[in-house]
Amino acid sequence: MYKSILILLSFLFIIGCATITKGTKQLVTINCNVDGASVLLDGVKVGETPFAGEIKKNKKMLMIKKEGYKTYSAALSTNLEGMFWGNIIIGGTLGSITDFASGAAYAYSPASYQVELIAEGTSLKDFEKKVKLKKFAMPNISNISADLSIGQGPYLNSVIQLADMENDTNSIELIRNLLIEANGDQVIFGKLMVQQLNI
């Protein structure tokens, strides 16, 4: 009888352990306005932008570096995995300690980052202008496309204004060509639009 209970508790302990069920690594994606920038976690290079890979859950600091740009630094944000609380509920103190030590008790949140590097010599005002244009152009690509089909509209007018372009047929044709070049890709379209800013 006691042997059966012990086997059952051991089984529940194994099932409840986040180290086993969730693992000590997590898929993280990092996109950047600059391709080929070095991605460092706790000072160790793990790849270049755009980055997608499994990283250990116990990392604390993200850095993105590229010559000619200001270094981006951010603390990685984590949340406790739900399975960790399962360990506590079923009395798996040892499993909980293991989860903390391995990092499996945590999950990166967010697990996807969009990083904007500032070129050396670029003022904060100019940088914010670029970000504002990109943040408008990317999610509104279909609305801008719809406006382009009739040659006018509020989304087309807004993107022209944000890009400091003249509201004329040349600007409309240029945006149409950029949309075609982006082939419907929001990120590429955003980058192409930012390149039109004369800053």
Summary of the structure (lengths in Angstrom):
residues: 199
radius of gyration: 24.0
end to end distance: 77.6
largest distance: 85.4
contacts: 572
relative contact order: 0.13
helix: 47%
strand: 22%
